[in-house]
Amino acid sequence: MTSAARTGQGQAVRLEPGVARPGRAGRLLATAARHRADLLAGLLFVLLAGWLTHGLWPAPGQRVLALNPADQTLYEWFLAVDSRALLGDFSLLTDRLNAPDGVNLLTNTTVIALGVLLAPVTVTFGAPVTFALLAGGNLAGTAIAWYLLFTRALRAHPLAAGLGAALCGFGPGMVSQSNAHLHMTAQWLVPVIVWLVVRLFRAAEPTGPTDGPDRRRLATSAVGLALAVVAQFFIGEEVLLLTALTLLVAAVAYGLADQRLPRRALPTFGGGLTMAAGLAGCVLAYPLWYQFAGPQAVSDGPFDPRHYAADLISWTTFSPLSVLGSDAASRLTTGPAEFNTFLGWPLLLVTAACAIWLGRRPVVVACVAAGLAMGGLSLGPEVLVAGERTGLPTPYGLLDGLPVVDSALPTRFGLAVLPLAGAVLALAVDRALVGRGRARRLVPVAVGLGLLSVFPAPLPTTPRPALPEFVTAGHWRQCVRPGGVLVPVPAATPAEPSPMRWATAANAAFGMPEGFFIGPYGDDGRPSVGTYQRPTSALLADVAERGLPAPIGDEQRQQAVRDVSFWRASCVALADDAPHAEALRRTLQALFGPGTRVADAWTWRF
């Protein structure tokens, strides 16, 4: 008979009876080989992420994501506001937008932890540089984190782990969300959370027939899990929700599939989870209250789950952002940042075949069960087929209307399928590589071809309009004091948020009225994207659209004074590159009198 032992690389080493196990020198060689494999995988992931986002370089301030420039403008503004923490000028209710009411940063996906962590980069080089670094860094970081989990927790061969991790970090949904949704692509803490949950359970297992659990390891795992949950909350709460639901389904499925699971460890494991939840809850109690009941808070999201649901056909369709994809498939989703379920039929078939070949291994059963559950939730309240509503209910109906869950977009539940499928593929390739026969070559080739079918294309980018010298050269300081309110003409809106770039370029040193954000709307405080326009703002927006000066009388002048007072504005500014700038200038002059020329802008001070 022979026995098999795993090296640090996940490869099987056959040991004959009487043959000594690898000594210290052998272990050192294995460790060195593992580290070389780790470095190679990390380098390849970084190179791939850099290639996908290379369109933003070498001058991120001059380039923008072509498919979602509005959200990029929003996230760069978030990063600029977050960077104010480095200057001691930060609050969860920022007054730098929607003046004078402000914006609740926790109600919005403001990636606070990332913004504060990279504040030195933002303050020194500007928010566009930070955004470009995160756009690529999130993809590479997520893939590297899953690779490390697969090689350490699953003991997978480096090649197997690399293939699985590539899907986790660069799958269609991840690349699609890279069109500005930093809070969704920053998933590199998710494998850490998974590892800490596994470590917590292992610590809860009795160390011997008469021994109890490793309580020191249990406590450190619980504390580490609490810290990871808190950190992920301030990076992306939606990802944390998806992780929790996926782990819940996977844990139940694993427990049902593994009859050898030490049942007497479950109470201790539950106690460890309770400890982690309690510690995280103590830290997050106030932020959660602030998010849902604080100033400018909303109780749920403004997005209709029926609109943001995955089409059943999308699961077998290639993403338009992959090399085999077609733009025609875009009709199956709501926008270029939501190709979350576009895995394509080849990858689905390969993943299903691998799951069947691996058999009833508990970890495989858990991944399949969780994948089916999250895939079902991605369909939203009713099944949608090729754009047609069928009226058939889905599992999402069990969650529809629940607090917090209702704020998540159903289609994004499909993102959780990527790491689950990645784990199945990694396990299949690992089994094939340590085995014999045709499977040793057939399985890795099939998995490789399946992954090639979803290989991503670089994110499309385009030049972005230059900012006025009035902003870039700091001339705005002649118009508004730092911390004051500047009114750009026309004002920023959710449909056209580009004036927010003024504040971003100044690292959010001044505030603006209205803008692009999530907050309460009207007397009933219902969730909304943006807010209502003041009469003067609406008048100027109409002039910018039609190109004709508005007729101005005493009523309009008095209303303009009231609006400027409401905004607590120090200055109104009109740049030369504004749409129909001359018509706007004549209208502003009729409202406020002669303006003052400052660089390439007209200004009116109050």
Secondary structure, 3 states (H helix, E strand, C coil): CCEEEECCCCCEEEECCCCCCCCHHHHHHHHHHHHHHHHHHHHHHHHHHHHHCHHHCCCHHHEEECCCHHHHHHHHHHHHHHHHHHHCCCCCEECCCCCCCCEECCCCCCCHHHHHHCHHHHHHHCHHHHHHHHHHHHHHHHHHHHHHHHHHCCCCCHHHHHHHHHHHHHCHHHHHHCCCCHHHHCCCCHHHHHHHHHHHHHHHCCCCCCCCCCHHHHHHHHHHHHHHHHHHHCCCHHHHHHHHHHHHHHHHHHHHHCCCCCHHHHHHHHHHHHHHHHHHHHHHHHHHHHHHHCCCCCCCCCCCCCCCCCCHHHHHCECCCECCCCHHHHHHCCCCCCCCCCECHHHHHHHHHHHHHHCCCHHHHHHHHHHHHHHHHCCCCEEEECCEEEEEECHHHHCCCCCCHHHCCHHHHHHHHHHHHHHHHHHHHHHHHHCCCCHHHHHHHHHHHHHHCCCECCCCEEECCCCCHHHHCCHHHHCCCCCCEEEECCCCCCCCCCCHHHHHHCCCCCECCCCCCEEEECCCCEEEECCCCCHHHHHHHHHHHHCCCCCCCHHHHHHHHHHHHHHCEEEEEEECCCCCHHHHHHHHHHHHCCCEEECCEEEEEC
